[in-house]
Amino acid sequence: LRFVATRGSMNRSQRDGGLPPDSVVQDEDTILADSERLIACWHDPSPLAMVQVALAPCSPFSVTTSLMRATADLAARTGVRLHTHLAETADETAFCQQMHGRRPLDYLDECGWLHDRVWLAHGIHFDTAEMTRLAQAGVTVTHCPCSTQTLASGHCRVCELTAAGVSVGLGVDGSASNDSSNLMQEVRAAFLVQRARYGVAAVSHRDALRWATEGSAACIGRPALGRI
């Protein structure tokens, strides 16, 4: 099995106005040092590598601007990919506007994250202009249909994203919002929820399978994978 492991990070706790409890965050220096250690130990940059490492500050709710920028700098220096959860809920948009004075995608851009080594989980609350910006930058989006339905956080506009030129993959999200890590379940869920929204002529089983395979391979930057 090929494996892309993400080094997750959170350093904005409840006492700093973030979402995570104080007990689960780490300081920025610890996160960056361990990220660099893991890349040096495990990341294989070759096109058909079996093991790669990516860096994954969790979300605007749980990571400081300083860590977002420093992680982007480290990823650029070491050639690894970047991952975070973005545009998942209306609350997140309000949080970014209140905390940073801008929408989530503008904040991501300010942190140096709008480029083709970035993939984002969720992508539910992007507007049409933002989808165009994502496509132009080469940013990809991972649709998490079961999590989205569990949390009732909105609808990922997969057809609009695809039409704009954004590669869309599928994911399960985390265990806090999904009771399994069953990707085939996500294929079926994506097929059903997107077909219910767009109609039978717009979404077929082949679309759902393409999101799961070619789309997901694009999200992790592995164009040689995902299709036979």
Stockholm file with secondary structure:
# STOCKHOLM 1.0

chainA/1-228         LRFVATRGSMNRSQRDGGLPPDSVVQDEDTILADSERLIACWHDPSPLAMVQVALAPCSPFSVTTSLMRATADLAARTGVRLHTHLAETADETAFCQQMHGRRPLDYLDECGWLHDRVWLAHGIHFDTAEMTRLAQAGVTVTHCPCSTQTLASGHCRVCELTAAGVSVGLGVDGSASNDSSNLMQEVRAAFLVQRARYGVAAVSHRDALRWATEGSAACIGRPALGRI
#=GR chainA/1-228 SS CCEEEEEEECCCCGGGTCSSCGGGCCCHHHHHHHHHHHHHHHCCCSTTCSEEEEEEECCTTTCCHHHHHHHHHHHHHHTCCEEEEESCCHHHHHHHHHHHSSCHHHHHHHTTCCSTTEEEEECCSCCHHHHHHHHHHTCEEEECHHHHHHHTCCCCCHHHHHHHTCCEEECCCCTTSCSCCCHHHHHHHHHHHHHHHHCTTTCCHHHHHHIIIIIHHHHTTCTTSSCC
#=GC SS_cons         CCEEEEEEECCCCGGGTCSSCGGGCCCHHHHHHHHHHHHHHHCCCSTTCSEEEEEEECCTTTCCHHHHHHHHHHHHHHTCCEEEEESCCHHHHHHHHHHHSSCHHHHHHHTTCCSTTEEEEECCSCCHHHHHHHHHHTCEEEECHHHHHHHTCCCCCHHHHHHHTCCEEECCCCTTSCSCCCHHHHHHHHHHHHHHHHCTTTCCHHHHHHIIIIIHHHHTTCTTSSCC
//
